[in-house]
Amino acid sequence: MPEMKEKYVQLDEVIAKHKGTPGALMPVLQEAQNIFGYVPMDVQQIIADGLGTTLAEVYGVATFYAQFSLEPKGEYVVGVCLGTACYVKGSQKVLDKLAEVLEVPVGKTTADGKFTLNATRCLGACGLAPVMMINDEVYGRLVPEDIPGIVAKYRA
């Protein structure tokens, strides 16, 4: 897999660029996420070794900040708002229907790598509650019955 090898070479270059700089861990993690699409344990260990810190510290930062993912994300990232306005208008039922239709628990990616299902906080579209986003596309005023048709569009 020459493509994967190239990613590890890029990671080594990123670590070398930031090594010895105070606060280097965040920018290295961000660039690692950009390179790999997520930050798996082996990448975290390489970062820890390269920056002279512990795996525990790298893991702690990677799991504290929501921007980092420890698992690969799907081609389509589905976020269902569970903020107050959406929740009172039934977003939990929409989320449950998505989990059923996609056959995946919240926070996980489908076996085919196509969808990642997430519960999110306010998406800033309270007037359209309940709301979900699939990548950058917003869907509002949802009812559970809308879900199979929307998902089918992305599966096609």
Buried (B, 14 or more C-beta within 10 A) or exposed (E): EEEEEEBBEBBEEBBEEBEEEEEBBEEBBBBBBEBBEBBBEEBBBBBBEBBEBEBEBBBEBBEEEEEBBEEEBBEBBBBBBBBEBBBEBBBBBBBBBBBEBBEBEBEBBBEEEBBBBBBBEBBEBBEBBBBBBBEEEBBBEBEBEBBEEBBEEBEE
